[in-house]
């Protein structure tokens, strides 16, 4: 019997080679001159727009795309998240019709500094359905353990949050939204 997974939700992950020690220095310099904004963070530091040419170049090169459909007018809006012990990011989306994909690049990831959790986009009703209980144990979310150098892309509408950090060291990530034309 053939199995078709209809309307599955993609998540792309890859490890990239960015000079994180140089990037951490740039991030701390930025943090010293820009106040934290409160969007999804609980504690910690969340920056206004942050530009890093090296990250932009990498994201532009590896953004998932179909072979026969180029991306043009590419732009990246990114911001810094620094979470210390007990800090986390609330459940949220990056929904906008101008966003092609959202993503996260992990700059520094101490052990036990919090996993990112993605929620089943089909909603709460699916959790109690017999087929979902049978095939998926009623799973309503999936945790991803971040690692330094990991970059991930996901649909902007996919709900996610970050667990509170249990580490005495800061976890540093750069979240971003990709905008482009897909003609």
N, C-alpha and C positions, 0 to 999 in steps of 0.2 A: 504494500500500500504506500502510495506517495504521501508525503507530508508537506503542506504549504504553510509557512509562517506568514500570515497576513498581517500587514501593518505593524511589523516589528519596529522597535526603536533602536536606531544605531548609536553606538558610542565608539569613537575611534581613539586609540591610544598608541603612543610611540615615544621612544626616548630620543632626545635631541642633544646635540653637543653645543651648549652655550657656556661661556665662562661665568659660572655662578659666583665665584669669589669677586670678580669685577662687578657683576650685577648686584650683589649684596651691598657693596660699597656705594654704588649708584642709588640703590633703594634707600639706604640710611641717610644719604645726603638729601634725597628728595623728602624723606620723612621729617627731617629737621627743618625744612622750609615750607611744608604744607600741612595744614591741620587735617585731622581725621574727619571723615564724613561718616554719617550713619545711614547705611543703606540696608545691609543684611547682617552686619556684624553685631555681636554682643560682646563688648569688651574689645580689646585689641585695637589695631589700626587698620583703617580702610581709607585709601587715598582718593583724591580726585583723579582726573585723567593723568595717566603716567605714560610717557613715550620712551620706548627703548627700541632703537633702530635694529639691533641684532635680533630681538624677538620678532619684530615686524617682518624682517626678511625671512626668518624661519617659518613663521606662520603662513606668510604669503606663498612660500614654496611648497609646504606640505598640507595646506588646507584640502580636505577631501573634496573630490570633484569627479564628475563623469568624464571619461576620456574624450568624448565627442562634444562636450559642452564647456567651453572655456569660461573663466571668471574674469570680468573686467571691472574697472573703477573700484579696485580693492581698497578698503580702509579698515583700520583696526582701532578700536577704542579699548584701552586697557587700564587696569587699576591694581594697586598693591593691596594684599591682605597680609597682615602680620598678626598672628594669634599666639598669645602667651598662655600660660597655664590657666585653665578654666574658660578661656575665650572660645567662641564658636560663631558660626554663621547660621542664621535662621533659615527655615524652609522658604525657598523663593524660586522664581523663574527670571529669565531675562527677556520676556516677551516684548517683541516689537516687530512690526511688519518690515522694518528696515534691516533687521538682523538676519544674516544668512545662517551662521552657526555661532555658538558660544564655546568658550573653552577655558582651560586652566593650565598654567605652566607652574610646576613645582620647583622652586629655587632652593629651599632648605626644608628638610623634612626629618626632624628628630623622631626617635621612636616614641610611640604612644602620643603623637601630637594631633590625632583626630583623623578619622576617615571621612571621605565624602560619601554621601548617601543619595542615590537616585531613586525616585518614587515611581511606581507603576503608573503610567499616564492614563490608564483606562478607568481610574476612579475607584472609590470605595466599594461600590456594588459588586465588582468582580471578585473581591476577596472572599466572599462567602459562597460563591457558586461551586457546585460539585465538581465540575471539570477543572477549575482552578485549584481547588483543594487537592484533587487527585494528581494532576500533572505537575503542579508547582508548589505543593504544600501551603497554598494560600499566601505565598510571599507577596508582600506589598512594597518592598523596596530591596535594593541591592547596595551593599557597601563596596567601595573600591579603596584599597589601601594605597595612598599616594607614595611616590618615591621621588627622590631628587632626580631632576632631568626628565621627568615624565611630563608629557603634554597630552591633553585629551581634548577632543572636540565632541560636542553634543548639540541636539536641537535646542534652540533658545527657550522653547516652551516646556522642556523637561524639568520638573520640580526637583530640587536638590537642597541639601544642607550640609553642614560640616559639624561633626561631633566636637564637644568640648575637648580641648587639649589637656592631657595629663602630664605633659612634659614640662620641665623647668626651663627648657630652651624654646625660643620662638620658632614657629613654623612660618615660612615665607612663601607665598604664592602670588602669581600674577594672573588675575582673571581677565578675560577679554571677550569682546563681541566682534565678529567679522561682518562687515557689510560689503556687498559687491553686486554687480549685475550678473545675472546667470543666463544671459541670452546666447 
